[in-house]
Amino acid sequence: MSDGGLLQKAMDVQQPADEIEAVAVSPLPQNVDSATLGNIALTIVLGMVLPFFFLMWFGGIIPVIPSSVMTLVVVLGSVSFVWWRLGGGIPSIAGGSGINTTVAASIFVTLILLLGTPALLSIALTGDMTLGEIDFDDDGSEMSIKIRQNGGSGSHQAEISISQSGSEVFSLVQSFKINREDSRGDYGEILLNTEDFYSTNALPMDINRYVISVTVDGNTFTENLDSNLLTRTITGAESSATASLSENADDCGDKERCVKGVALTASAGLAAAAGYPPAGLPYADYTIDFTMYYEGDNLAINYPLITVENTVASWDDNGGEWGSGNGIIGDSGSSLPLGGSEYGSDIQADIIPISAWEENDYGCYTVKIEINQQAPWSGGTSLIYESYYLFEKTGDQENGESETWTESTVSC
């Protein structure tokens, strides 16, 4: 009976151990390991976050697909992949085993954050709107106003006002878009024709400078415009005729010295103090009518009309009679040497030979220059300057005769 009792006790002790062993080897539910927080985070980063940011920065590389369509495809594809990879499950009403709430909540929160990212970035990265560079094109005919806003976009309206000497000379309301980019960032551009707001010279007085005011979204920016670029009205002019003298018997006959011809020079620009030549105006457009008269209004030299555009002067050379037919004025100075058919070595300049003058007798000569400009560069009034010269013979046949050409302060 004791044996039976011992055997029974041993059997009683063995039974619970067998039951514990059976529980220990039972299988775990599926996807418990795959849905840990670390695995969820890694899968979402690789499957949702990276594709979304790639789309933000490189979404325009396929121009044939609209960005809205591309965004929808990427979002649906990435959410579907992550849901499948993490075993988000299928709703029971659809015949599935139910939704993994941890996975579903993680994907939902991530999706909301990603869809709100562009708006958040635009707020965080969009800089204040500022007035950028104000530039003119090469010939000064067009002014470019840049309005900068890093990260900005969309359409805006700018109220533009330009004043001179405290008085408004131009106003405009202009729409523009922040749709351009350079090394300095994003910007919008407004173009204005210089002739639309030009009134008169900005130089030489500071009080005459042009001031631009630009108001955008309640912000007002003010800046002085370049006075050199906005000084284009000719206010000073000069004319001169320098004689080339010869002692060659072929030129002078029985005279010891004679006038071989004259070199003509026209000067035009900004009037300077008395005794100083005009300052060059490289952006001025005008015409020069250069004429030399003998004893009043008798025509001696009628030079072809000269047209000047941004320092380049041109005229009809008539086959070399009037030099090369072109020159430069206003770039490094205001003087323009006029061409002729011969060269005076003593003055190192082209000359109009005296034999080509329509009148070449001894007496008084008026060298006249007339400057004309179109509006708005000028009010339509010609600018005229005259200089006077005496062509005389000195000496006598016994002691020798010579010719002189001297400037006079007395008009003819």
C-alpha positions in Angstrom: 0.0 0.0 0.0 3.0 2.2 0.7 4.3 1.4 -2.8 1.1 2.3 -4.3 1.0 5.4 -2.4 4.4 6.5 -3.5 3.6 5.7 -7.2 0.5 7.6 -7.0 2.2 10.6 -5.5 4.8 10.5 -8.3 2.1 10.5 -10.9 0.4 13.4 -9.2 3.5 15.5 -9.3 4.4 14.6 -13.0 1.0 15.8 -14.4 1.3 19.6 -13.9 4.8 19.5 -15.4 3.5 18.0 -18.5 0.8 20.7 -18.8 3.3 23.5 -18.3 5.5 22.0 -21.1 2.6 21.9 -23.4 1.8 25.6 -22.8 5.5 26.6 -23.3 5.7 25.3 -26.9 2.4 26.7 -28.2 3.0 29.1 -31.2 2.8 33.0 -30.9 0.3 35.1 -32.9 1.5 36.3 -36.2 3.1 39.8 -36.8 3.8 40.4 -33.1 7.6 40.8 -33.9 7.0 42.6 -37.1 4.9 45.3 -35.6 7.3 46.5 -32.9 7.7 50.3 -32.7 11.3 50.2 -34.1 10.2 48.2 -37.1 7.2 50.4 -37.7 9.3 53.5 -37.6 12.0 52.1 -39.9 9.4 50.9 -42.4 7.5 54.2 -42.4 10.7 56.2 -42.9 11.9 54.0 -45.9 8.4 53.4 -47.4 6.7 56.8 -46.9 8.9 59.6 -45.7 11.8 59.2 -48.2 9.5 58.8 -51.3 7.5 61.9 -50.2 10.6 64.1 -49.8 12.1 62.8 -53.1 8.8 63.8 -54.7 9.0 67.3 -53.2 12.5 68.0 -54.5 12.5 66.1 -57.8 8.8 66.0 -58.7 9.2 68.1 -61.8 11.7 65.8 -63.5 8.9 64.2 -65.5 7.2 67.2 -67.1 4.6 65.1 -68.9 3.0 64.0 -65.6 1.2 66.7 -63.6 2.5 67.2 -60.1 -0.9 66.6 -58.6 -1.2 63.2 -60.3 2.4 62.3 -59.3 1.7 63.2 -55.7 -1.4 61.1 -55.5 0.3 58.1 -57.1 3.3 58.3 -54.7 1.1 58.8 -51.6 -1.2 55.9 -52.4 1.7 53.6 -53.4 3.8 54.3 -50.3 0.8 53.9 -47.9 -0.2 50.7 -49.5 3.4 49.3 -49.4 3.9 50.2 -45.7 0.4 48.8 -44.7 1.2 45.6 -46.4 4.8 45.4 -45.1 3.7 46.0 -41.5 0.6 43.8 -41.7 -1.9 46.4 -41.0 -4.7 43.9 -41.6 -8.1 43.7 -43.2 -11.3 44.9 -41.5 -13.5 42.0 -40.1 -16.4 43.3 -42.1 -14.4 42.6 -45.2 -13.7 39.1 -44.1 -10.3 39.9 -42.5 -9.0 39.3 -39.0 -9.2 42.9 -38.0 -7.0 46.1 -38.1 -3.7 46.4 -36.3 -4.5 49.7 -34.5 -0.8 50.5 -33.7 0.1 50.2 -37.4 -2.9 52.1 -38.6 -2.4 55.0 -36.1 1.3 55.3 -37.0 0.6 55.4 -40.8 -2.3 57.9 -40.3 -0.3 60.3 -38.2 2.7 60.1 -40.5 0.5 60.8 -43.5 -1.1 63.9 -41.9 2.4 65.2 -41.0 3.7 64.7 -44.5 0.8 66.3 -46.3 1.2 69.3 -44.0 5.0 69.5 -44.6 4.9 71.8 -47.7 2.8 74.4 -45.9 5.0 74.2 -42.8 8.2 74.6 -44.9 6.8 77.5 -46.8 6.0 79.3 -43.6 9.3 78.4 -42.0 11.5 79.0 -45.0 9.8 82.0 -46.8 11.8 85.1 -46.1 10.6 88.7 -45.9 9.9 90.5 -49.1 12.7 93.0 -50.0 13.5 95.3 -52.9 16.4 93.8 -54.8 18.6 95.1 -57.6 17.5 97.9 -59.9 19.3 97.5 -63.2 19.3 99.1 -66.6 20.0 97.2 -69.9 23.0 98.0 -72.0 21.6 101.0 -73.8 19.7 102.2 -70.7 16.3 102.1 -72.4 14.8 99.6 -70.0 14.9 99.4 -66.2 14.5 96.1 -64.3 13.2 96.1 -60.7 13.7 92.9 -58.8 11.6 92.1 -55.7 13.1 89.3 -53.7 11.5 86.8 -51.3 13.3 83.5 -50.7 10.8 80.6 -50.7 8.1 82.9 -51.9 5.6 82.2 -54.7 2.3 83.4 -56.1 1.1 86.7 -57.6 1.5 90.1 -56.0 0.8 93.7 -56.8 3.3 96.5 -56.6 2.5 100.1 -56.4 5.4 102.0 -58.1 6.0 105.7 -57.8 9.0 107.7 -59.2 9.6 111.3 -58.2 12.2 113.9 -59.1 13.0 117.0 -57.0 10.2 115.9 -54.6 7.5 115.8 -57.4 6.0 112.6 -58.7 6.7 112.1 -62.4 5.4 108.5 -62.8 3.1 106.1 -61.0 2.0 102.5 -61.8 0.3 99.5 -60.3 1.9 96.4 -61.7 1.3 92.7 -61.0 4.2 90.3 -60.8 5.1 86.8 -59.7 7.9 85.4 -57.5 8.8 82.9 -60.2 12.5 83.4 -60.9 15.7 82.4 -59.2 19.4 83.3 -59.3 22.4 82.9 -57.1 20.9 85.3 -54.6 17.5 83.5 -54.3 14.0 83.8 -55.5 12.6 87.0 -57.0 10.0 88.6 -59.2 10.7 91.2 -61.9 9.1 94.3 -63.1 10.3 96.0 -66.3 9.8 99.7 -67.1 10.8 101.8 -70.1 13.1 104.6 -69.2 11.3 107.0 -71.5 8.0 106.4 -69.7 9.3 108.2 -66.5 12.2 110.4 -67.7 11.6 114.1 -67.1 15.0 115.9 -67.1 18.6 115.4 -66.1 19.3 114.0 -62.6 22.7 115.7 -62.7 24.5 117.8 -61.7 22.4 118.7 -58.6 21.6 116.0 -56.1 18.2 117.6 -55.6 17.3 116.5 -59.2 17.9 112.8 -58.6 15.2 110.3 -59.2 13.7 108.4 -56.3 11.7 105.2 -56.7 9.1 103.9 -54.1 7.8 100.4 -54.4 4.9 99.2 -52.1 4.1 95.4 -51.9 1.8 93.7 -49.4 1.9 96.8 -47.1 5.8 97.0 -47.2 7.2 100.2 -48.8 10.8 100.3 -50.2 12.5 103.5 -51.4 15.8 103.8 -53.3 17.7 106.4 -55.3 18.1 105.6 -59.0 21.4 105.9 -60.8 21.8 109.6 -61.7 24.4 108.9 -64.4 22.0 106.7 -66.3 19.2 109.3 -65.9 21.1 112.3 -67.3 20.4 112.3 -71.0 19.4 115.9 -72.0 22.2 117.7 -73.8 22.7 121.1 -72.1 26.2 122.0 -73.3 27.7 122.2 -76.8 30.8 123.6 -78.4 32.2 123.8 -82.0 35.7 124.4 -83.2 37.7 124.6 -86.4 41.5 124.2 -86.1 43.6 125.2 -89.1 46.2 123.0 -90.6 49.0 125.2 -91.9 51.4 124.4 -94.7 54.7 125.9 -95.9 54.8 123.8 -99.1 54.9 125.8 -102.3 52.5 123.3 -103.9 49.9 124.4 -101.3 50.8 128.0 -100.8 52.2 129.3 -104.1 54.2 132.5 -103.4 53.1 132.7 -99.7 55.4 131.6 -97.0 52.7 129.9 -95.1 49.0 129.2 -95.8 45.9 127.5 -94.5 45.7 124.0 -96.0 42.3 123.2 -94.4 40.5 123.0 -91.1 39.8 120.1 -88.7 36.3 120.3 -87.3 35.3 119.2 -83.8 31.8 118.9 -82.3 31.3 118.7 -78.5 28.0 117.8 -76.8 27.1 116.8 -73.3 26.2 118.2 -69.8 27.1 121.9 -69.5 30.1 122.5 -67.2 31.4 125.6 -65.5 32.7 128.5 -67.7 35.9 127.6 -69.4 35.4 123.8 -69.2 34.1 121.5 -71.9 30.8 119.7 -71.5 30.8 116.4 -69.7 30.1 113.3 -71.8 26.6 111.8 -71.7 27.0 108.1 -72.8 23.2 107.4 -72.7 22.0 110.4 -74.7 20.5 110.1 -78.2 20.6 113.2 -80.4 21.6 114.6 -83.8 24.3 117.2 -84.6 24.0 119.6 -87.5 27.5 121.1 -88.1 27.9 124.0 -90.5 30.5 126.7 -91.3 29.4 130.0 -92.8 31.4 132.8 -94.4 30.6 136.5 -93.6 27.1 135.9 -92.3 25.0 133.2 -93.9 27.2 132.3 -97.0 27.7 128.5 -96.8 31.3 127.4 -96.7 31.1 123.8 -95.3 27.9 121.9 -94.9 28.7 118.7 -93.0 26.4 115.7 -93.2 23.8 115.3 -90.4 25.4 113.3 -87.5 23.2 110.8 -85.5 24.4 109.8 -82.0 23.0 106.8 -80.2 24.6 105.7 -77.0 28.1 107.1 -77.8 28.0 105.9 -81.4 28.1 108.7 -84.0 27.4 108.0 -87.6 27.0 110.1 -90.8 27.2 109.7 -94.6 30.9 109.8 -95.6 30.1 110.2 -99.3 32.9 107.9 -100.4 35.5 109.3 -98.0 34.8 112.9 -98.5 33.8 113.2 -94.9 36.2 110.7 -93.4 35.1 107.2 -92.2 31.5 108.1 -91.4 31.6 107.1 -87.7 33.0 108.0 -84.4 32.6 107.8 -80.6 31.3 110.7 -78.4 30.3 110.7 -74.7 32.3 107.6 -73.6 35.6 109.1 -72.5 34.7 112.7 -73.3 32.3 115.0 -75.0 34.3 115.8 -78.1 33.8 114.2 -81.6 36.5 114.9 -84.2 34.8 115.0 -87.6 36.4 113.2 -90.6 37.7 114.8 -93.7 39.2 113.8 -97.1 42.8 114.8 -96.2 45.1 114.5 -93.2 46.9 117.4 -91.5 50.1 116.1 -90.1 50.9 119.3 -88.2 47.7 118.9 -86.1 47.4 115.1 -86.5 43.8 115.2 -87.6 41.5 114.8 -90.6 40.9 118.1 -92.4 38.4 119.6 -94.8 40.8 121.0 -97.5 40.3 124.7 -98.3 39.9 123.8 -101.9 36.6 121.9 -101.0 35.0 124.9 -99.2 32.2 126.5 -101.1 33.5 129.9 -99.9 37.2 130.4 -99.0 37.9 134.1 -99.2 39.6 136.0 -96.4 37.2 137.2 -93.8 35.1 136.0 -90.8 33.7 132.5 -90.5 31.0 131.2 -88.2 31.3 127.6 -87.1 27.8 126.5 -85.9 26.6 123.4 -84.1 23.0 122.6 -83.6 21.8 119.8 -81.3 18.3 118.3 -81.5 16.7 115.6 -79.3 13.4 113.9 -79.3 11.0 113.9 -76.4 11.2 113.0 -73.6 15.0 113.6 -73.7 14.3 117.2 -74.7 11.4 119.6 -74.9 11.9 119.9 -78.7 14.1 123.1 -78.5 17.4 123.1 -80.4 20.6 123.8 -78.6 22.9 126.0 -80.7 26.5 127.0 -80.2 28.6 129.2 -82.4 32.3 130.0 -82.6 34.0 132.6 -84.8 37.3 132.7 -86.8 39.2 135.2 -88.8 40.9 134.1 -92.0 43.5 136.7 -92.8 46.6 137.4 -94.9 49.5 139.2 -93.3 52.7 140.7 -94.6 53.4 141.9 -98.1 54.9 140.7 -101.3 58.2 142.4 -100.6 58.7 140.9 -97.1 56.6 137.8 -97.6 53.0 137.0 -97.2 51.4 134.4 -94.8 47.8 133.3 -93.9 46.5 133.1 -90.4 43.4 131.5 -88.9 42.5 132.8 -85.4 39.5 132.4 -83.1 37.5 135.6 -82.5 35.3 136.7 -79.7 33.3 138.9 -82.1 30.5 137.4 -84.2 30.6 137.7 -88.0 
